[in-house]
Amino acid sequence: EQILGMPAAEIHRRIQSRRATGHIFTPIELKTDISSDTAFILEERHWELPGISVLIEPRRQYTDGNALSHILGYVGRISDEEYAELKTQGYELNDDTGKMGVEYTYERVLRGLPGREQAEVDVTGRRRRTLDQEPAKAGDNLVLSIDLNLQQEMLKALQAGMGKSRFAAAAVMDVRNGELLGLASLPTFDNNLFSGGIQQGALDHLLNDERRPLLNYATGGTYPPGSIFKIITASGALQENIARRDTVIVSRSSISLASQYDPRVLYHFYDWASLGPLNFPRAIAMSSDVYFYYLAGGYENFKGLGPTKLAAYSRLFGLGEKTGIDLPGEAAGSVPDPKWKRDTLGEEWLTGDSYNFGIGQGYLLSTPLQMVRAAAALANGGEVLQPRVVRGTTDASGRPVKSFEKVVQRRLDVAPAHLSLIREGMRLAVTEGTARTGAAPNVNVAGKTGTAEFGTPIGRVSDTHGWFLGIAPHENPEIAVVVFFEHGNGALTAAPAASKIIEYYFRQRQGANR
């Protein structure tokens, strides 16, 4: 008690707790992270402290903790529940195990195998000689696809655009193989806090922070995607021959729909402006809500996709399911349809629900990661790829062990010409439409902004989330980018942040090629 500054009752409780498990020969961890002075005192008085040992243990040091915390995760002492599951695999009660990030996903790869030693000791517990020894086997190393410099620039771009946003996220994916070159979430945290056991005060601070810094918003946060979802509505409308390049619809700022229960009651569905006559690529460039109301739910003599087909194309692009990324804690989001609404809300589907669905609003929820994967599929000609942050593994000496090839989860049943037309509309959005703030120097960006309403509106004004979805270069896509800001705006906050990210990526690549 005196040496450790720890109540004797607590020492007794820990001993009794371990004794109750039946593991009476497994050492009990009384206190970690003691000072060197305390360690010296314990060693000097070893003879009067039978059974007490001072052990030196390795500790993870995350040199870029804040930048990579959501990706790397951290390790911590094994829990009773984990031990019950893992004890047959060589784990001990005092072992560490991955708790989050790739530390968790690739625990078996990183861990290796423990060594064993049989030693002779004297009556005081001091080692006299080694009788038998089996060396430990080192685990493998992970090679990440993450570009650290790009990751840091992404966090800077998000931080600069936060404004009144409490949290934000961004992702950059290589459209050719599904590798994530950057995956950023704000607020972040220092995963070094968990090395050796986090202090209770620090843990309470993280858990009580309303911004939820331990949540990876890029993979675990679900939100209405707003107008960036229009690429999916557009894909379905073209493939189902509901619209073509020259399909012209006039936006007069809104359309009205009579209630099916009382024809005297009119519901108004607004555009963000009176945009006039629009063909297909121009409708994408100007992000006309009225145009996409027609495509999604139909109007007057124009037949739209309807909710069942719209839901089917959403799922085809990978919404409503986990992407399978090699990180824990991923959310699936939700794709609504008439059955979903009956089962979830006990209500029938209305045409207005289709209108909202078609512009990425209503009951639709997606993660930033799902949307960047959808953009990648649009860019690469229709391959829905499994995203990943680990490129391969090496052994302890650095020799390659395994390389991960791209995984095509499905192919879009959408003609390449249709995907090309949508990309054309997105390029037009950046050059002369709503996504001009997403332009980047020396590279042709194709992009789409989204300003998704949420919460209870005051009149016609609602809180909004800001989104930007981009592909670059437009003529031969390499990367897909998504940026999300809670309490943000697509053109004012998300697109400028994406512009900085895209500019940095290509500037860095050009510098490396010189």
C-alpha positions as CSV (number, residue, x, y, z in Angstrom):
1,E,0.0,0.0,0.0
2,Q,2.7,2.4,1.0
3,I,5.0,1.7,-2.0
4,L,2.4,1.7,-4.7
5,G,0.2,4.4,-3.2
6,M,-2.7,2.0,-3.6
7,P,-5.2,1.0,-0.9
8,A,-4.6,-2.4,0.7
9,A,-8.3,-3.2,0.3
10,E,-8.0,-2.8,-3.5
11,I,-4.9,-5.0,-3.6
12,H,-6.8,-7.7,-1.6
13,R,-9.9,-7.3,-3.8
14,R,-7.8,-8.0,-7.0
15,I,-6.1,-11.0,-5.5
16,Q,-9.4,-12.5,-4.4
17,S,-11.0,-11.7,-7.7
18,R,-8.3,-13.7,-9.5
19,R,-8.4,-16.5,-7.0
20,A,-12.1,-16.9,-7.6
21,T,-11.4,-17.6,-11.3
22,G,-9.2,-20.6,-10.5
23,H,-6.2,-19.2,-12.3
24,I,-4.1,-19.0,-9.2
25,F,-0.8,-19.3,-11.0
26,T,-1.4,-16.4,-13.5
27,P,0.1,-13.2,-12.2
28,I,-2.2,-10.4,-11.2
29,E,-1.6,-7.0,-12.5
30,L,-1.7,-4.7,-9.5
31,K,-0.6,-1.4,-11.0
32,T,0.8,-0.3,-14.4
33,D,2.9,2.6,-15.5
34,I,4.8,2.9,-12.2
35,S,7.7,5.2,-11.9
36,S,11.3,4.0,-12.2
37,D,11.9,5.0,-8.5
38,T,9.0,2.8,-7.5
39,A,10.3,-0.1,-9.6
40,F,13.8,0.2,-7.9
41,I,12.2,0.2,-4.4
42,L,10.2,-2.9,-5.2
43,E,13.3,-4.6,-6.5
44,E,15.4,-3.6,-3.5
45,R,12.8,-4.9,-1.1
46,H,12.1,-8.0,-3.1
47,W,13.1,-10.3,-0.3
48,E,10.3,-8.9,2.0
49,L,7.7,-8.9,-0.8
50,P,7.3,-12.6,-1.8
51,G,5.3,-13.1,-5.0
52,I,5.7,-9.5,-6.1
53,S,7.5,-9.0,-9.5
54,V,8.3,-6.0,-11.6
55,L,7.8,-6.6,-15.3
56,I,8.8,-4.5,-18.2
57,E,6.2,-4.7,-21.0
58,P,6.3,-3.2,-24.5
59,R,3.8,-0.5,-25.2
60,R,2.3,0.7,-28.5
61,Q,3.5,4.2,-29.5
62,Y,1.4,5.7,-32.3
63,T,3.6,8.4,-33.8
64,D,0.7,9.9,-35.8
65,G,-2.0,9.2,-33.2
66,N,-4.5,11.9,-34.0
67,A,-4.2,11.5,-37.7
68,L,-4.7,7.8,-37.8
69,S,-6.5,6.9,-34.6
70,H,-9.8,5.8,-36.2
71,I,-7.8,3.6,-38.7
72,L,-5.1,2.1,-36.5
73,G,-7.3,1.8,-33.4
74,Y,-5.5,0.7,-30.2
75,V,-4.8,-2.3,-28.0
76,G,-5.9,-2.9,-24.5
77,R,-5.9,-5.5,-21.7
78,I,-8.1,-8.5,-22.6
79,S,-11.5,-8.5,-21.0
80,D,-13.1,-11.5,-19.2
81,E,-15.5,-12.0,-22.1
82,E,-12.7,-11.9,-24.7
83,Y,-10.6,-14.3,-22.6
84,A,-13.4,-16.8,-22.4
85,E,-13.5,-16.8,-26.2
86,L,-9.8,-16.7,-26.9
87,K,-8.2,-18.8,-24.1
88,T,-8.1,-21.9,-26.3
89,Q,-6.1,-19.9,-28.8
90,G,-3.1,-19.3,-26.5
91,Y,-4.3,-16.0,-24.9
92,E,-3.6,-15.4,-21.2
93,L,-5.5,-13.2,-18.7
94,N,-2.9,-10.5,-18.8
95,D,-2.5,-10.3,-22.5
96,D,-3.3,-7.2,-24.7
97,T,-5.6,-7.5,-27.7
98,G,-6.8,-5.2,-30.5
99,K,-9.8,-3.1,-29.5
100,M,-10.4,-0.9,-32.5
101,G,-9.3,-0.2,-36.0
102,V,-6.9,-2.5,-37.8
103,E,-5.5,-3.4,-34.4
104,Y,-8.8,-5.3,-33.9
105,T,-9.4,-6.5,-37.4
106,Y,-5.9,-7.9,-37.9
107,E,-5.3,-9.0,-34.3
108,R,-4.4,-12.6,-35.4
109,V,-2.0,-11.3,-38.1
110,L,-0.2,-8.9,-35.8
111,R,-0.1,-10.9,-32.6
112,G,2.2,-13.8,-33.5
113,L,2.7,-16.6,-31.0
114,P,3.9,-16.3,-27.4
115,G,7.1,-17.9,-26.1
116,R,7.4,-20.2,-23.1
117,E,10.0,-20.5,-20.4
118,Q,10.5,-22.9,-17.5
119,A,12.8,-21.5,-14.8
120,E,14.1,-22.6,-11.5
121,V,13.7,-20.0,-8.7
122,D,14.7,-19.8,-5.0
123,V,12.4,-19.4,-2.1
124,T,12.1,-15.7,-2.6
125,G,11.1,-16.1,-6.2
126,R,14.4,-15.0,-7.7
127,R,15.4,-16.7,-10.9
128,R,18.3,-19.2,-10.6
129,R,18.5,-20.8,-14.0
130,T,16.4,-21.5,-17.2
131,L,15.4,-25.1,-17.6
132,D,13.6,-25.0,-20.9
133,Q,12.7,-22.2,-23.4
134,E,10.6,-21.8,-26.5
135,P,11.1,-18.5,-28.3
136,A,8.2,-16.3,-29.3
137,K,7.2,-16.0,-32.9
138,A,6.8,-12.4,-34.1
139,G,3.5,-11.5,-35.9
140,D,3.4,-9.9,-39.3
141,N,3.3,-6.2,-40.2
142,L,0.5,-4.4,-42.0
143,V,1.2,-2.3,-45.1
144,L,-1.6,0.3,-45.3
145,S,-3.0,1.9,-48.4
146,I,-3.3,5.2,-46.5
147,D,-1.2,8.1,-47.8
148,L,-0.2,9.7,-44.5
149,N,0.5,13.1,-46.1
150,L,-2.9,13.1,-47.8
151,Q,-4.6,12.0,-44.6
152,Q,-3.1,14.9,-42.8
153,E,-4.2,17.3,-45.5
154,M,-7.7,15.9,-45.4
155,L,-7.9,16.6,-41.7
156,K,-6.7,20.1,-42.3
157,A,-9.2,20.7,-45.0
158,L,-12.0,19.4,-42.8
159,Q,-10.9,21.5,-39.8
160,A,-10.7,24.6,-41.9
161,G,-14.3,24.1,-43.1
162,M,-15.9,23.1,-39.8
163,G,-17.7,26.4,-39.0
164,K,-20.6,25.4,-36.8
165,S,-20.2,21.7,-37.6
166,R,-19.6,19.4,-34.7
167,F,-18.3,16.5,-36.8
168,A,-17.2,15.9,-40.4
169,A,-15.7,13.1,-42.5
170,A,-13.9,12.5,-45.8
171,A,-12.7,9.6,-47.9
172,V,-10.5,9.2,-51.0
173,M,-10.7,5.9,-52.8
174,D,-8.7,4.6,-55.7
175,V,-11.4,3.7,-58.2
176,R,-9.3,1.1,-59.8
177,N,-8.9,-1.3,-56.9
178,G,-10.9,-0.1,-53.9
179,E,-7.9,1.0,-51.8
180,L,-8.6,3.9,-49.4
181,L,-5.9,6.5,-49.8
182,G,-7.4,8.6,-47.0
183,L,-10.2,8.1,-44.5
184,A,-10.7,11.1,-42.1
185,S,-13.1,11.7,-39.3
186,L,-13.4,14.7,-37.0
187,P,-13.2,15.1,-34.1
188,T,-10.3,12.7,-33.7
189,F,-8.6,11.5,-30.6
190,D,-5.1,10.4,-29.4
191,N,-5.0,6.6,-29.4
192,N,-1.8,6.8,-27.3
193,L,-4.1,7.5,-24.4
194,F,-5.1,3.8,-24.5
195,S,-1.5,2.5,-24.5
196,G,-0.9,0.8,-21.1
197,G,-4.5,1.5,-19.9
198,I,-6.3,4.8,-20.2
199,Q,-6.9,6.9,-17.1
200,Q,-10.5,7.0,-16.0
201,G,-10.7,10.7,-16.2
202,A,-9.4,10.7,-19.8
203,L,-11.9,7.9,-20.7
204,D,-14.8,9.8,-19.2
205,H,-13.9,12.9,-21.1
206,L,-14.0,11.0,-24.4
207,L,-17.2,9.2,-23.6
208,N,-19.0,12.3,-22.4
209,D,-18.0,14.5,-25.3
210,E,-21.2,15.1,-27.3
211,R,-19.2,15.2,-30.5
212,R,-18.4,11.4,-30.0
213,P,-14.7,11.5,-31.0
214,L,-14.4,7.7,-30.7
215,L,-16.9,7.3,-33.6
216,N,-15.5,7.0,-37.1
217,Y,-18.0,9.2,-38.9
218,A,-16.7,8.1,-42.3
219,T,-17.8,4.5,-41.7
220,G,-20.2,4.5,-38.7
221,G,-22.3,7.7,-39.2
222,T,-25.4,7.5,-41.3
223,Y,-27.1,10.5,-42.8
224,P,-29.4,11.5,-45.7
225,P,-27.0,12.0,-48.7
226,G,-29.1,14.7,-50.3
227,S,-28.4,15.5,-54.0
228,I,-25.2,13.4,-54.3
229,F,-27.6,10.5,-54.3
230,K,-29.0,11.8,-57.7
231,I,-26.2,9.8,-59.5
232,I,-28.1,6.7,-58.5
233,T,-31.5,8.0,-59.4
234,A,-30.0,9.1,-62.7
235,S,-28.5,5.6,-63.3
236,G,-31.8,3.9,-62.8
237,A,-33.8,6.4,-65.0
238,L,-31.4,6.0,-67.9
239,Q,-31.1,2.2,-67.6
240,E,-34.9,1.8,-67.4
241,N,-35.4,4.1,-70.4
242,I,-37.3,6.6,-68.4
243,A,-35.0,9.4,-69.5
244,R,-32.4,10.1,-72.2
245,R,-29.8,12.8,-72.8
246,D,-32.4,15.0,-74.6
247,T,-35.3,14.5,-72.1
248,V,-36.3,18.0,-71.2
249,I,-38.3,18.9,-68.1
250,V,-39.1,22.4,-67.1
251,S,-38.5,23.5,-63.5
252,R,-40.8,26.3,-62.4
253,S,-39.5,26.2,-58.8
254,S,-42.0,23.6,-57.6
255,I,-44.6,21.0,-58.4
256,S,-47.8,20.3,-56.5
257,L,-49.5,17.1,-55.6
258,A,-53.0,16.6,-54.3
259,S,-53.5,14.5,-51.2
260,Q,-54.8,11.1,-52.1
261,Y,-57.1,11.4,-49.1
262,D,-58.4,14.9,-49.7
263,P,-57.9,16.3,-53.3
264,R,-58.4,19.9,-51.9
265,V,-55.2,19.6,-50.0
266,L,-52.1,20.3,-52.1
267,Y,-48.5,19.3,-51.2
268,H,-45.7,21.4,-52.7
269,F,-42.3,20.0,-53.6
270,Y,-39.8,22.7,-54.2
271,D,-36.7,23.2,-56.3
272,W,-33.9,25.4,-55.0
273,A,-34.6,27.8,-57.9
274,S,-36.8,28.2,-61.0
275,L,-34.3,26.7,-63.4
276,G,-36.4,26.6,-66.6
277,P,-36.1,23.8,-69.2
278,L,-33.3,21.3,-68.6
279,N,-32.0,18.3,-70.4
280,F,-30.4,15.4,-68.6
281,P,-26.8,16.5,-68.1
282,R,-27.9,20.1,-67.4
283,A,-30.3,18.8,-64.7
284,I,-27.4,17.1,-63.0
285,A,-25.2,20.1,-63.4
286,M,-27.9,22.4,-61.8
287,S,-29.0,19.8,-59.4
288,S,-32.7,20.4,-60.2
289,D,-34.9,18.8,-57.6
290,V,-38.0,19.1,-59.9
291,Y,-36.2,17.1,-62.6
292,F,-35.4,14.3,-60.2
293,Y,-38.9,14.3,-58.7
294,Y,-40.1,13.4,-62.2
295,L,-37.5,10.7,-62.6
296,A,-38.2,9.2,-59.2
297,G,-41.9,9.4,-58.7
298,G,-43.3,10.6,-62.0
299,Y,-45.6,13.6,-62.5
300,E,-48.7,14.0,-64.6
301,N,-48.1,12.0,-67.8
302,F,-44.4,11.4,-67.0
303,K,-43.7,7.9,-65.5
304,G,-41.0,7.7,-62.9
305,L,-38.9,4.9,-61.5
306,G,-41.1,4.3,-58.5
307,P,-39.9,3.2,-55.1
308,T,-39.2,-0.5,-55.8
309,K,-36.9,0.2,-58.7
310,L,-35.3,3.1,-56.9
311,A,-34.6,0.9,-53.9
312,A,-33.2,-1.8,-56.2
313,Y,-30.7,0.6,-57.9
314,S,-29.7,2.0,-54.4
315,R,-28.9,-1.5,-53.3
316,L,-27.1,-2.3,-56.6
317,F,-24.7,0.6,-55.8
318,G,-24.2,-0.8,-52.3
319,L,-26.5,1.3,-50.1
320,G,-28.3,-0.4,-47.2
321,E,-25.5,-2.8,-46.6
322,K,-22.1,-2.8,-45.0
323,T,-19.3,-2.3,-47.5
324,G,-17.1,-5.0,-45.9
325,I,-14.2,-2.6,-45.2
326,D,-11.5,-4.1,-43.0
327,L,-12.4,-1.8,-40.0
328,P,-14.8,-2.6,-37.2
329,G,-17.9,-0.5,-36.3
330,E,-19.3,0.0,-39.8
331,A,-22.9,1.0,-40.2
332,A,-25.3,-0.3,-42.9
333,G,-27.6,2.7,-43.3
334,S,-31.1,2.1,-44.7
335,V,-32.8,2.0,-48.1
336,P,-36.6,2.5,-47.8
337,D,-39.3,1.0,-49.9
338,P,-43.0,0.4,-49.4
339,K,-42.4,-2.8,-47.4
340,W,-39.8,-1.1,-45.2
341,K,-42.3,1.8,-44.5
342,R,-45.1,-0.6,-43.6
343,D,-42.9,-2.7,-41.3
344,T,-41.1,0.2,-39.7
345,L,-43.7,2.9,-39.5
346,G,-46.9,1.1,-40.1
347,E,-47.8,3.5,-43.0
348,E,-48.3,3.2,-46.7
349,W,-45.9,4.6,-49.2
350,L,-46.9,7.9,-50.9
351,T,-45.7,9.5,-54.1
352,G,-44.1,12.3,-52.0
353,D,-41.9,9.6,-50.4
354,S,-40.6,8.7,-53.9
355,Y,-39.9,12.4,-54.6
356,N,-37.9,12.7,-51.4
357,F,-36.1,9.4,-52.0
358,G,-35.1,10.5,-55.5
359,I,-33.2,13.5,-54.2
360,G,-31.5,11.6,-51.4
361,Q,-33.9,12.7,-48.6
362,G,-36.6,11.2,-46.5
363,Y,-35.9,7.8,-45.0
364,L,-32.7,7.1,-46.9
365,L,-29.5,7.0,-44.8
366,S,-26.0,6.3,-46.0
367,T,-22.4,6.6,-44.7
368,P,-19.7,8.7,-46.4
369,L,-17.9,5.4,-47.2
370,Q,-20.9,4.0,-49.0
371,M,-21.2,7.1,-51.2
372,V,-17.5,7.2,-52.1
373,R,-17.8,3.5,-53.1
374,A,-20.8,4.4,-55.3
375,A,-18.8,7.2,-56.9
376,A,-16.0,4.8,-57.6
377,A,-18.4,2.4,-59.3
378,L,-19.7,5.3,-61.4
379,A,-16.1,6.2,-62.3
380,N,-14.6,2.7,-63.1
381,G,-17.4,1.6,-65.4
382,G,-19.6,-0.3,-63.0
383,E,-17.4,-2.3,-60.5
384,V,-18.7,-2.1,-56.9
385,L,-15.5,-2.6,-55.0
386,Q,-14.8,-3.8,-51.5
387,P,-13.0,-0.9,-49.8
388,R,-9.9,-1.6,-47.6
389,V,-7.1,0.2,-45.8
390,V,-4.6,-2.7,-45.7
391,R,-2.7,-3.3,-48.9
392,G,-0.7,-6.3,-47.7
393,T,1.4,-7.9,-45.0
394,T,5.2,-8.4,-44.5
395,D,7.0,-10.6,-42.0
396,A,9.1,-9.3,-39.1
397,S,12.0,-8.8,-41.5
398,G,10.0,-6.8,-43.9
399,R,9.7,-9.5,-46.6
400,P,6.3,-9.5,-48.4
401,V,3.9,-12.2,-47.1
402,K,0.6,-11.4,-48.8
403,S,-0.8,-8.8,-51.1
404,F,-4.5,-8.1,-51.2
405,E,-6.1,-8.0,-54.7
406,K,-9.1,-6.0,-55.5
407,V,-12.5,-7.6,-54.7
408,V,-15.4,-6.8,-57.1
409,Q,-18.5,-7.4,-55.0
410,R,-20.9,-6.9,-57.9
411,R,-21.1,-5.1,-61.3
412,L,-23.7,-2.5,-62.0
413,D,-26.4,-3.5,-64.4
414,V,-26.1,0.0,-66.0
415,A,-24.8,0.6,-69.5
416,P,-21.3,2.2,-69.6
417,A,-22.8,4.9,-71.9
418,H,-25.3,5.9,-69.2
419,L,-22.5,6.1,-66.5
420,S,-20.5,8.3,-68.9
421,L,-23.5,10.6,-69.4
422,I,-23.8,11.0,-65.7
423,R,-20.1,11.8,-65.3
424,E,-20.6,14.4,-68.1
425,G,-23.3,16.1,-66.1
426,M,-21.1,16.1,-63.0
427,R,-18.3,17.7,-65.0
428,L,-20.7,20.3,-66.2
429,A,-21.7,20.9,-62.5
430,V,-18.1,21.8,-61.8
431,T,-17.5,24.0,-64.8
432,E,-20.7,25.9,-64.8
433,G,-23.2,24.4,-62.3
434,T,-23.7,24.1,-58.6
435,A,-20.4,22.4,-57.9
436,R,-18.0,25.1,-59.2
437,T,-16.4,25.5,-55.7
438,G,-15.2,21.9,-56.1
439,A,-12.9,22.7,-59.0
440,A,-9.2,22.1,-58.5
441,P,-6.2,23.5,-60.4
442,N,-4.6,21.4,-63.2
443,V,-7.1,18.6,-63.0
444,N,-10.6,18.2,-64.5
445,V,-13.0,17.3,-61.6
446,A,-16.5,15.9,-62.1
447,G,-18.5,16.5,-59.0
448,K,-21.9,16.7,-57.3
449,T,-22.9,18.8,-54.3
450,G,-25.5,17.8,-51.8
451,T,-27.2,19.9,-49.1
452,A,-29.4,17.4,-47.2
453,E,-32.1,18.8,-44.9
454,F,-32.8,17.2,-41.5
455,G,-34.7,18.0,-38.4
456,T,-37.9,19.9,-38.0
457,P,-38.1,22.8,-40.5
458,I,-39.1,26.4,-39.5
459,G,-41.3,27.4,-42.3
460,R,-39.4,26.2,-45.4
461,V,-36.0,26.5,-43.7
462,S,-34.3,23.4,-42.3
463,D,-30.9,22.5,-40.8
464,T,-28.7,20.9,-43.4
465,H,-25.7,18.6,-43.8
466,G,-23.2,19.4,-46.5
467,W,-21.9,16.8,-49.0
468,F,-19.6,16.7,-52.0
469,L,-18.9,13.7,-54.2
470,G,-16.2,14.0,-56.8
471,I,-14.3,12.0,-59.5
472,A,-10.9,13.0,-60.9
473,P,-9.6,13.3,-63.5
474,H,-12.9,13.3,-65.4
475,E,-11.5,11.9,-68.6
476,N,-9.6,9.0,-66.9
477,P,-10.7,8.6,-63.3
478,E,-8.2,7.6,-60.6
479,I,-9.8,8.7,-57.4
480,A,-13.3,9.2,-56.0
481,V,-13.7,11.7,-53.1
482,V,-16.5,12.3,-50.7
483,V,-16.7,15.1,-48.1
484,F,-19.4,15.4,-45.4
485,F,-20.1,18.2,-42.9
486,E,-22.7,18.0,-40.2
487,H,-24.5,21.3,-40.2
488,G,-22.8,22.1,-43.4
489,N,-23.6,23.1,-47.0
490,G,-22.6,21.3,-50.2
491,A,-21.3,24.3,-52.2
492,L,-20.1,26.4,-49.3
493,T,-18.3,24.0,-47.1
494,A,-18.0,20.5,-48.5
495,A,-17.0,21.3,-52.1
496,P,-14.2,23.8,-51.1
497,A,-12.8,21.2,-48.7
498,A,-12.9,18.5,-51.5
499,S,-11.1,21.0,-53.8
500,K,-8.2,21.3,-51.4
501,I,-8.0,17.5,-51.0
502,I,-8.1,16.8,-54.8
503,E,-5.6,19.6,-55.5
504,Y,-3.1,18.2,-52.9
505,Y,-3.4,14.7,-54.2
506,F,-2.5,15.6,-57.8
507,R,0.1,18.1,-56.8
508,Q,1.8,15.5,-54.6
509,R,1.6,12.9,-57.3
510,Q,3.0,15.2,-60.0
511,G,5.9,16.1,-57.6
512,A,6.7,12.5,-57.1
513,N,6.8,11.8,-60.9
514,R,9.3,14.6,-61.6
